[in-house]
Amino acid sequence: MNTLRRPAHIAFFNIPADGHLNPNLAFAAELVRRGHRVSFSIDEGHAPQVRATGATPVVYDTTFPRPERGERYPIRDVVAMSSLFLEEAIAVLPQQRAAFGADRPDLVLHDYAALSAQVLAHEWGVPAVRLSPTRVSSRTYERDLAPFYASVAGDERWLAYRRRFRRWLDDAGIGMSVDEFLYVGLAAHCVVTIPQQFQADAAELRADHTFVGPVLREQDHQGAWTPPADGRPVLLIAFGTIAPEVPAVQQVYFECLEAFAGSPWHVVMGVGRGLGPEVFGEVPGNVELLAEVPQLQVLARADAFVTHAGMGSVMEAIHHAVPMVAVPMGFDQMENARVIERLGIGSRVPFEGVTGEEIREAADRVGKDPEIRRSLLALREDVRRAGGARTAADTVERLLAGTAAGRPQPAGGAEDHPTA
């Protein structure tokens, strides 16, 4: 439903991480299809994916680690990861300010981790929509975070990070607290690209949240993948784009090579760009090692998926109704794995100390379980009704229509909000 009479200039702001970027590519493509001019602030490495949607990349220099240079994400250090996002925002803000200086958008759409976008929307006086590829913060976030804050109360690195964040907000003229900025934000609305079944308190959220379900776009920027000619069942083992750089994850690859050698599976294993094939020595004939996996292509033919349970990967598995073995390592992955078990769409295996044999046993089990398959098919049909990119674009156009009319207008509607 198009409620906007004129095309608008809409600007996306993202961080250079596939799990955050991928849902917004299909969203951008839908807005372009509807006639809007879409600018997309992103790093050079992801610009080709943006161009493929019809949007215009507005490129910045990122401070994020670059695996091709041997740099690693500190994924097991919460303080270091938090600081990484802040330093990125501080570095890219002046670049984005200059790039959009003479071409300000009518609306800002920003990933929740793209902190600089909130500052720009505040400076420009334009409405903003927060985009979340995972669960949104509960109203009880202060209470929920209390144990963590107690654990870092004496950590000087944490205190320095918080002081730097406070100064940055003060310089931007934003008076809200650091926690309000991070967990509530300045946006008029929040579009959440997951099914409401993954948000425990979805019924308690206000109408300024719209759950649209998975928003997927075929990864046509990646190389083609050819299914096995012998008709073997396909198993995908992939732990995202960051985790492969972690030594403990690399050990799991070696475990799996041994465990799945000679098995009935054709195993496609994503090992990241940091490991060359020579590291693995002789690879079993039924195992295919890829630096980058065209994940949607493989999942379209897969019979099971061993995953770190990152939300993007989970959504893609649901889209293709592929049973999952969740091996979570941190962040939202832990809760995602619990939800996978609760919904009956896979099983969960703890990462710490996991062996290849344990992973093979779990993969064999979920790949043959008819109840898991039935649960996945039912869930897939349910989440498709949420509308994906179409509902996300409708939501944005309602917000723009209300802004153009000079009056507040809710972005959500009864047809696309799960709690209405």
TITORMAR-617791 format. One record per residue (C-alpha): residue in one letter; x, y, z. Coordinates in steps of 0.1 Angstrom, whole numbers. Example, Ala and Ser with C-alpha at 12.3 -4.5 7.8 and 13.67 -1.06 7.14 Angstrom:
r rest->A | c1->123 | c2->-45 | c3->78
r rest->S | c1->137 | c2->-11 | c3->71
***
This chain:
r rest->M | c1->0 | c2->0 | c3->0
r rest->N | c1->16 | c2->33 | c3->-11
r rest->T | c1->2 | c2->62 | c3->10
r rest->L | c1->29 | c2->87 | c3->-2
r rest->R | c1->20 | c2->109 | c3->-32
r rest->R | c1->55 | c2->120 | c3->-41
r rest->P | c1->89 | c2->102 | c3->-41
r rest->A | c1->112 | c2->110 | c3->-12
r rest->H | c1->149 | c2->110 | c3->-6
r rest->I | c1->155 | c2->83 | c3->19
r rest->A | c1->189 | c2->76 | c3->35
r rest->F | c1->200 | c2->43 | c3->50
r rest->F | c1->228 | c2->42 | c3->75
r rest->N | c1->244 | c2->8 | c3->83
r rest->I | c1->274 | c2->-7 | c3->99
r rest->P | c1->297 | c2->-29 | c3->77
r rest->A | c1->285 | c2->-62 | c3->90
r rest->D | c1->266 | c2->-87 | c3->69
r rest->G | c1->241 | c2->-96 | c3->96
r rest->H | c1->231 | c2->-60 | c3->100
r rest->L | c1->233 | c2->-51 | c3->63
r rest->N | c1->216 | c2->-80 | c3->46
r rest->P | c1->180 | c2->-73 | c3->58
r rest->N | c1->182 | c2->-37 | c3->47
r rest->L | c1->192 | c2->-45 | c3->11
r rest->A | c1->158 | c2->-60 | c3->3
r rest->F | c1->142 | c2->-31 | c3->22
r rest->A | c1->162 | c2->-6 | c3->1
r rest->A | c1->153 | c2->-24 | c3->-31
r rest->E | c1->116 | c2->-22 | c3->-23
r rest->L | c1->118 | c2->15 | c3->-17
r rest->V | c1->137 | c2->20 | c3->-50
r rest->R | c1->110 | c2->-1 | c3->-68
r rest->R | c1->84 | c2->23 | c3->-54
r rest->G | c1->101 | c2->53 | c3->-70
r rest->H | c1->120 | c2->67 | c3->-40
r rest->R | c1->156 | c2->80 | c3->-43
r rest->V | c1->176 | c2->59 | c3->-18
r rest->S | c1->210 | c2->68 | c3->-6
r rest->F | c1->229 | c2->42 | c3->15
r rest->S | c1->258 | c2->51 | c3->38
r rest->I | c1->282 | c2->21 | c3->39
r rest->D | c1->318 | c2->12 | c3->35
r rest->E | c1->335 | c2->6 | c3->1
r rest->G | c1->336 | c2->-32 | c3->6
r rest->H | c1->298 | c2->-35 | c3->8
r rest->A | c1->291 | c2->-9 | c3->-19
r rest->P | c1->285 | c2->-34 | c3->-47
r rest->Q | c1->258 | c2->-51 | c3->-28
r rest->V | c1->241 | c2->-17 | c3->-23
r rest->R | c1->244 | c2->-8 | c3->-60
r rest->A | c1->226 | c2->-41 | c3->-69
r rest->T | c1->195 | c2->-28 | c3->-51
r rest->G | c1->193 | c2->3 | c3->-72
r rest->A | c1->203 | c2->25 | c3->-42
r rest->T | c1->233 | c2->49 | c3->-44
r rest->P | c1->262 | c2->40 | c3->-21
r rest->V | c1->275 | c2->69 | c3->0
r rest->V | c1->309 | c2->55 | c3->10
r rest->Y | c1->328 | c2->61 | c3->42
r rest->D | c1->361 | c2->48 | c3->55
r rest->T | c1->354 | c2->23 | c3->83
r rest->T | c1->374 | c2->17 | c3->114
r rest->F | c1->361 | c2->-19 | c3->118
r rest->P | c1->387 | c2->-47 | c3->118
r rest->R | c1->396 | c2->-60 | c3->84
r rest->P | c1->402 | c2->-98 | c3->83
r rest->E | c1->422 | c2->-96 | c3->51
r rest->R | c1->448 | c2->-76 | c3->71
r rest->G | c1->448 | c2->-101 | c3->99
r rest->E | c1->426 | c2->-79 | c3->122
r rest->R | c1->401 | c2->-96 | c3->144
r rest->Y | c1->369 | c2->-86 | c3->161
r rest->P | c1->371 | c2->-89 | c3->199
r rest->I | c1->339 | c2->-108 | c3->200
r rest->R | c1->345 | c2->-122 | c3->235
r rest->D | c1->353 | c2->-88 | c3->250
r rest->V | c1->321 | c2->-68 | c3->256
r rest->V | c1->339 | c2->-37 | c3->266
r rest->A | c1->361 | c2->-38 | c3->235
r rest->M | c1->332 | c2->-45 | c3->212
r rest->S | c1->312 | c2->-16 | c3->227
r rest->S | c1->341 | c2->7 | c3->222
r rest->L | c1->345 | c2->-5 | c3->186
r rest->F | c1->310 | c2->7 | c3->177
r rest->L | c1->315 | c2->41 | c3->194
r rest->E | c1->349 | c2->47 | c3->177
r rest->E | c1->333 | c2->38 | c3->144
r rest->A | c1->305 | c2->64 | c3->149
r rest->I | c1->330 | c2->91 | c3->160
r rest->A | c1->351 | c2->84 | c3->128
r rest->V | c1->323 | c2->82 | c3->103
r rest->L | c1->301 | c2->111 | c3->115
r rest->P | c1->322 | c2->139 | c3->99
r rest->Q | c1->324 | c2->119 | c3->67
r rest->Q | c1->287 | c2->114 | c3->65
r rest->R | c1->280 | c2->150 | c3->75
r rest->A | c1->301 | c2->162 | c3->46
r rest->A | c1->287 | c2->137 | c3->21
r rest->F | c1->250 | c2->147 | c3->29
r rest->G | c1->257 | c2->183 | c3->35
r rest->A | c1->241 | c2->196 | c3->4
r rest->D | c1->217 | c2->167 | c3->-1
r rest->R | c1->199 | c2->161 | c3->31
r rest->P | c1->173 | c2->133 | c3->31
r rest->D | c1->136 | c2->135 | c3->39
r rest->L | c1->140 | c2->105 | c3->62
r rest->V | c1->168 | c2->86 | c3->80
r rest->L | c1->166 | c2->48 | c3->83
r rest->H | c1->194 | c2->35 | c3->105
r rest->D | c1->205 | c2->2 | c3->119
r rest->Y | c1->204 | c2->4 | c3->157
r rest->A | c1->242 | c2->1 | c3->158
r rest->A | c1->248 | c2->29 | c3->133
r rest->L | c1->251 | c2->55 | c3->161
r rest->S | c1->261 | c2->84 | c3->140
r rest->A | c1->228 | c2->84 | c3->121
r rest->Q | c1->209 | c2->94 | c3->152
r rest->V | c1->231 | c2->124 | c3->156
r rest->L | c1->226 | c2->134 | c3->120
r rest->A | c1->189 | c2->131 | c3->121
r rest->H | c1->189 | c2->153 | c3->153
r rest->E | c1->211 | c2->179 | c3->135
r rest->W | c1->190 | c2->179 | c3->103
r rest->G | c1->157 | c2->179 | c3->121
r rest->V | c1->144 | c2->150 | c3->100
r rest->P | c1->124 | c2->120 | c3->111
r rest->A | c1->142 | c2->87 | c3->118
r rest->V | c1->133 | c2->51 | c3->118
r rest->R | c1->154 | c2->26 | c3->138
r rest->L | c1->160 | c2->-7 | c3->121
r rest->S | c1->167 | c2->-38 | c3->142
r rest->P | c1->177 | c2->-72 | c3->127
r rest->T | c1->174 | c2->-88 | c3->161
r rest->R | c1->153 | c2->-84 | c3->193
r rest->V | c1->147 | c2->-49 | c3->205
r rest->S | c1->153 | c2->-36 | c3->240
r rest->S | c1->127 | c2->-44 | c3->265
r rest->R | c1->111 | c2->-17 | c3->286
r rest->T | c1->129 | c2->-33 | c3->315
r rest->Y | c1->164 | c2->-28 | c3->299
r rest->E | c1->177 | c2->-10 | c3->330
r rest->R | c1->168 | c2->-38 | c3->353
r rest->D | c1->180 | c2->-64 | c3->328
r rest->L | c1->214 | c2->-47 | c3->324
r rest->A | c1->220 | c2->-42 | c3->361
r rest->P | c1->240 | c2->-75 | c3->366
r rest->F | c1->263 | c2->-66 | c3->337
r rest->Y | c1->268 | c2->-31 | c3->349
r rest->A | c1->277 | c2->-44 | c3->383
r rest->S | c1->303 | c2->-67 | c3->368
r rest->V | c1->321 | c2->-38 | c3->350
r rest->A | c1->317 | c2->-11 | c3->376
r rest->G | c1->354 | c2->-12 | c3->385
r rest->D | c1->367 | c2->-17 | c3->350
r rest->E | c1->386 | c2->14 | c3->339
r rest->R | c1->382 | c2->6 | c3->303
r rest->W | c1->344 | c2->5 | c3->307
r rest->L | c1->344 | c2->38 | c3->326
r rest->A | c1->366 | c2->55 | c3->300
r rest->Y | c1->342 | c2->42 | c3->272
r rest->R | c1->312 | c2->57 | c3->291
r rest->R | c1->329 | c2->90 | c3->296
r rest->R | c1->339 | c2->92 | c3->259
r rest->F | c1->303 | c2->84 | c3->249
r rest->R | c1->289 | c2->111 | c3->272
r rest->R | c1->313 | c2->137 | c3->258
r rest->W | c1->302 | c2->127 | c3->222
r rest->L | c1->265 | c2->131 | c3->230
r rest->D | c1->272 | c2->164 | c3->248
r rest->D | c1->290 | c2->177 | c3->217
r rest->A | c1->260 | c2->167 | c3->196
r rest->G | c1->236 | c2->186 | c3->219
r rest->I | c1->218 | c2->154 | c3->228
r rest->G | c1->208 | c2->154 | c3->265
r rest->M | c1->195 | c2->119 | c3->269
r rest->S | c1->215 | c2->94 | c3->288
r rest->V | c1->239 | c2->70 | c3->271
r rest->D | c1->216 | c2->41 | c3->279
r rest->E | c1->185 | c2->59 | c3->265
r rest->F | c1->204 | c2->67 | c3->233
r rest->L | c1->216 | c2->31 | c3->229
r rest->Y | c1->184 | c2->12 | c3->239
r rest->V | c1->156 | c2->36 | c3->231
r rest->G | c1->171 | c2->62 | c3->207
r rest->L | c1->156 | c2->92 | c3->190
r rest->A | c1->137 | c2->75 | c3->162
r rest->A | c1->99 | c2->80 | c3->158
r rest->H | c1->95 | c2->43 | c3->149
r rest->C | c1->113 | c2->10 | c3->149
r rest->V | c1->111 | c2->-16 | c3->122
r rest->V | c1->121 | c2->-51 | c3->134
r rest->T | c1->131 | c2->-76 | c3->108
r rest->I | c1->124 | c2->-107 | c3->128
r rest->P | c1->92 | c2->-127 | c3->136
r rest->Q | c1->74 | c2->-116 | c3->167
r rest->Q | c1->79 | c2->-151 | c3->180
r rest->F | c1->115 | c2->-143 | c3->186
r rest->Q | c1->106 | c2->-113 | c3->209
r rest->A | c1->94 | c2->-125 | c3->242
r rest->D | c1->77 | c2->-93 | c3->252
r rest->A | c1->63 | c2->-84 | c3->217
r rest->A | c1->28 | c2->-80 | c3->231
r rest->E | c1->40 | c2->-54 | c3->256
r rest->L | c1->57 | c2->-31 | c3->230
r rest->R | c1->40 | c2->1 | c3->219
r rest->A | c1->26 | c2->6 | c3->184
r rest->D | c1->58 | c2->24 | c3->175
r rest->H | c1->73 | c2->-10 | c3->168
r rest->T | c1->65 | c2->-30 | c3->137
r rest->F | c1->76 | c2->-66 | c3->133
r rest->V | c1->78 | c2->-74 | c3->96
r rest->G | c1->95 | c2->-108 | c3->97
r rest->P | c1->126 | c2->-118 | c3->77
r rest->V | c1->136 | c2->-93 | c3->49
r rest->L | c1->157 | c2->-113 | c3->25
r rest->R | c1->173 | c2->-105 | c3->-8
r rest->E | c1->191 | c2->-131 | c3->-29
r rest->Q | c1->228 | c2->-127 | c3->-26
r rest->D | c1->235 | c2->-121 | c3->-63
r rest->H | c1->267 | c2->-103 | c3->-54
r rest->Q | c1->282 | c2->-137 | c3->-44
r rest->G | c1->295 | c2->-164 | c3->-67
r rest->A | c1->273 | c2->-192 | c3->-79
r rest->W | c1->271 | c2->-225 | c3->-61
r rest->T | c1->266 | c2->-259 | c3->-77
r rest->P | c1->248 | c2->-286 | c3->-57
r rest->P | c1->264 | c2->-320 | c3->-56
r rest->A | c1->258 | c2->-341 | c3->-87
r rest->D | c1->254 | c2->-374 | c3->-67
r rest->G | c1->223 | c2->-362 | c3->-49
r rest->R | c1->237 | c2->-364 | c3->-14
r rest->P | c1->219 | c2->-345 | c3->13
r rest->V | c1->235 | c2->-311 | c3->18
r rest->L | c1->247 | c2->-299 | c3->52
r rest->L | c1->258 | c2->-263 | c3->56
r rest->I | c1->283 | c2->-254 | c3->84
r rest->A | c1->287 | c2->-217 | c3->87
r rest->F | c1->294 | c2->-195 | c3->117
r rest->G | c1->290 | c2->-160 | c3->102
r rest->T | c1->316 | c2->-136 | c3->89
r rest->I | c1->333 | c2->-127 | c3->122
r rest->A | c1->335 | c2->-160 | c3->141
r rest->P | c1->358 | c2->-178 | c3->116
r rest->E | c1->387 | c2->-156 | c3->127
r rest->V | c1->385 | c2->-169 | c3->163
r rest->P | c1->410 | c2->-198 | c3->170
r rest->A | c1->384 | c2->-218 | c3->189
r rest->V | c1->361 | c2->-217 | c3->159
r rest->Q | c1->389 | c2->-228 | c3->136
r rest->Q | c1->394 | c2->-258 | c3->158
r rest->V | c1->358 | c2->-268 | c3->153
r rest->Y | c1->364 | c2->-268 | c3->116
r rest->F | c1->391 | c2->-294 | c3->120
r rest->E | c1->368 | c2->-314 | c3->143
r rest->C | c1->341 | c2->-314 | c3->117
r rest->L | c1->364 | c2->-324 | c3->89
r rest->E | c1->372 | c2->-355 | c3->108
r rest->A | c1->337 | c2->-363 | c3->120
r rest->F | c1->320 | c2->-359 | c3->86
r rest->A | c1->346 | c2->-376 | c3->65
r rest->G | c1->329 | c2->-405 | c3->46
r rest->S | c1->295 | c2->-396 | c3->60
r rest->P | c1->263 | c2->-395 | c3->38
r rest->W | c1->264 | c2->-357 | c3->39
r rest->H | c1->278 | c2->-334 | c3->13
r rest->V | c1->292 | c2->-308 | c3->37
r rest->V | c1->296 | c2->-271 | c3->26
r rest->M | c1->317 | c2->-254 | c3->52
r rest->G | c1->323 | c2->-216 | c3->53
r rest->V | c1->358 | c2->-211 | c3->68
r rest->G | c1->362 | c2->-174 | c3->62
r rest->R | c1->389 | c2->-154 | c3->43
r rest->G | c1->416 | c2->-158 | c3->70
r rest->L | c1->423 | c2->-195 | c3->64
r rest->G | c1->437 | c2->-208 | c3->31
r rest->P | c1->429 | c2->-244 | c3->20
r rest->E | c1->465 | c2->-254 | c3->26
r rest->V | c1->458 | c2->-251 | c3->64
r rest->F | c1->434 | c2->-280 | c3->63
r rest->G | c1->456 | c2->-305 | c3->44
r rest->E | c1->438 | c2->-333 | c3->27
r rest->V | c1->400 | c2->-325 | c3->26
r rest->P | c1->375 | c2->-354 | c3->25
r rest->G | c1->358 | c2->-358 | c3->-9
r rest->N | c1->324 | c2->-351 | c3->6
r rest->V | c1->334 | c2->-318 | c3->21
r rest->E | c1->335 | c2->-285 | c3->3
r rest->L | c1->355 | c2->-256 | c3->19
r rest->L | c1->345 | c2->-221 | c3->9
r rest->A | c1->360 | c2->-188 | c3->20
r rest->E | c1->326 | c2->-171 | c3->14
r rest->V | c1->294 | c2->-191 | c3->13
r rest->P | c1->265 | c2->-179 | c3->-10
r rest->Q | c1->244 | c2->-188 | c3->20
r rest->L | c1->209 | c2->-184 | c3->5
r rest->Q | c1->218 | c2->-205 | c3->-25
r rest->V | c1->231 | c2->-233 | c3->-3
r rest->L | c1->202 | c2->-231 | c3->21
r rest->A | c1->178 | c2->-234 | c3->-8
r rest->R | c1->191 | c2->-270 | c3->-13
r rest->A | c1->202 | c2->-278 | c3->23
r rest->D | c1->188 | c2->-305 | c3->45
r rest->A | c1->204 | c2->-292 | c3->77
r rest->F | c1->223 | c2->-262 | c3->89
r rest->V | c1->250 | c2->-260 | c3->116
r rest->T | c1->250 | c2->-223 | c3->126
r rest->H | c1->263 | c2->-199 | c3->153
r rest->A | c1->226 | c2->-188 | c3->155
r rest->G | c1->232 | c2->-152 | c3->144
r rest->M | c1->198 | c2->-137 | c3->137
r rest->G | c1->204 | c2->-132 | c3->100
r rest->S | c1->214 | c2->-168 | c3->95
r rest->V | c1->184 | c2->-180 | c3->116
r rest->M | c1->160 | c2->-159 | c3->95
r rest->E | c1->175 | c2->-173 | c3->62
r rest->A | c1->171 | c2->-209 | c3->75
r rest->I | c1->135 | c2->-202 | c3->84
r rest->H | c1->129 | c2->-187 | c3->49
r rest->H | c1->141 | c2->-220 | c3->34
r rest->A | c1->127 | c2->-243 | c3->61
r rest->V | c1->161 | c2->-258 | c3->70
r rest->P | c1->165 | c2->-276 | c3->104
r rest->M | c1->192 | c2->-260 | c3->125
r rest->V | c1->219 | c2->-271 | c3->149
r rest->A | c1->226 | c2->-240 | c3->169
r rest->V | c1->261 | c2->-236 | c3->183
r rest->P | c1->259 | c2->-201 | c3->199
r rest->M | c1->290 | c2->-182 | c3->210
r rest->G | c1->276 | c2->-150 | c3->225
r rest->F | c1->255 | c2->-119 | c3->220
r rest->D | c1->219 | c2->-126 | c3->209
r rest->Q | c1->230 | c2->-160 | c3->197
r rest->M | c1->224 | c2->-176 | c3->231
r rest->E | c1->188 | c2->-165 | c3->232
r rest->N | c1->183 | c2->-174 | c3->195
r rest->A | c1->194 | c2->-209 | c3->202
r rest->R | c1->170 | c2->-212 | c3->231
r rest->V | c1->141 | c2->-200 | c3->208
r rest->I | c1->151 | c2->-225 | c3->181
r rest->E | c1->147 | c2->-253 | c3->206
r rest->R | c1->115 | c2->-238 | c3->221
r rest->L | c1->99 | c2->-235 | c3->186
r rest->G | c1->109 | c2->-270 | c3->177
r rest->I | c1->129 | c2->-259 | c3->146
r rest->G | c1->162 | c2->-274 | c3->156
r rest->S | c1->185 | c2->-283 | c3->185
r rest->R | c1->211 | c2->-265 | c3->205
r rest->V | c1->247 | c2->-276 | c3->212
r rest->P | c1->269 | c2->-255 | c3->236
r rest->F | c1->299 | c2->-241 | c3->219
r rest->E | c1->324 | c2->-246 | c3->248
r rest->G | c1->341 | c2->-279 | c3->243
r rest->V | c1->320 | c2->-290 | c3->215
r rest->T | c1->333 | c2->-319 | c3->194
r rest->G | c1->328 | c2->-327 | c3->157
r rest->E | c1->311 | c2->-359 | c3->167
r rest->E | c1->285 | c2->-340 | c3->188
r rest->I | c1->278 | c2->-317 | c3->159
r rest->R | c1->275 | c2->-347 | c3->135
r rest->E | c1->251 | c2->-365 | c3->159
r rest->A | c1->229 | c2->-334 | c3->162
r rest->A | c1->229 | c2->-328 | c3->124
r rest->D | c1->220 | c2->-364 | c3->117
r rest->R | c1->191 | c2->-361 | c3->142
r rest->V | c1->176 | c2->-328 | c3->131
r rest->G | c1->180 | c2->-337 | c3->94
r rest->K | c1->157 | c2->-367 | c3->98
r rest->D | c1->132 | c2->-354 | c3->123
r rest->P | c1->98 | c2->-349 | c3->106
r rest->E | c1->84 | c2->-329 | c3->135
r rest->I | c1->111 | c2->-303 | c3->131
r rest->R | c1->103 | c2->-301 | c3->94
r rest->R | c1->66 | c2->-296 | c3->100
r rest->S | c1->73 | c2->-269 | c3->127
r rest->L | c1->96 | c2->-251 | c3->102
r rest->L | c1->70 | c2->-251 | c3->74
r rest->A | c1->43 | c2->-238 | c3->97
r rest->L | c1->66 | c2->-211 | c3->111
r rest->R | c1->77 | c2->-201 | c3->76
r rest->E | c1->41 | c2->-196 | c3->64
r rest->D | c1->33 | c2->-176 | c3->96
r rest->V | c1->62 | c2->-152 | c3->92
r rest->R | c1->56 | c2->-147 | c3->55
r rest->R | c1->23 | c2->-132 | c3->64
r rest->A | c1->41 | c2->-104 | c3->83
r rest->G | c1->50 | c2->-90 | c3->49
r rest->G | c1->88 | c2->-85 | c3->50
r rest->A | c1->101 | c2->-57 | c3->28
r rest->R | c1->66 | c2->-48 | c3->16
r rest->T | c1->53 | c2->-41 | c3->51
r rest->A | c1->85 | c2->-23 | c3->60
r rest->A | c1->81 | c2->0 | c3->30
r rest->D | c1->44 | c2->6 | c3->39
r rest->T | c1->54 | c2->16 | c3->74
r rest->V | c1->80 | c2->41 | c3->62
r rest->E | c1->56 | c2->56 | c3->37
r rest->R | c1->29 | c2->62 | c3->63
r rest->L | c1->55 | c2->80 | c3->85
r rest->L | c1->65 | c2->101 | c3->55
r rest->A | c1->29 | c2->109 | c3->46
r rest->G | c1->22 | c2->121 | c3->81
r rest->T | c1->54 | c2->142 | c3->81
r rest->A | c1->45 | c2->158 | c3->47
r rest->A | c1->10 | c2->166 | c3->60
r rest->G | c1->25 | c2->184 | c3->89
r rest->R | c1->9 | c2->163 | c3->116
r rest->P | c1->20 | c2->132 | c3->135
r rest->Q | c1->9 | c2->100 | c3->120
r rest->P | c1->16 | c2->65 | c3->134
r rest->A | c1->38 | c2->45 | c3->111
r rest->G | c1->23 | c2->12 | c3->121
r rest->G | c1->-11 | c2->-1 | c3->113
r rest->A | c1->-34 | c2->-29 | c3->124
r rest->E | c1->-25 | c2->-49 | c3->94
r rest->D | c1->12 | c2->-50 | c3->100
r rest->H | c1->17 | c2->-47 | c3->138
r rest->P | c1->14 | c2->-79 | c3->157
r rest->T | c1->1 | c2->-63 | c3->189
r rest->A | c1->-26 | c2->-42 | c3->173
***
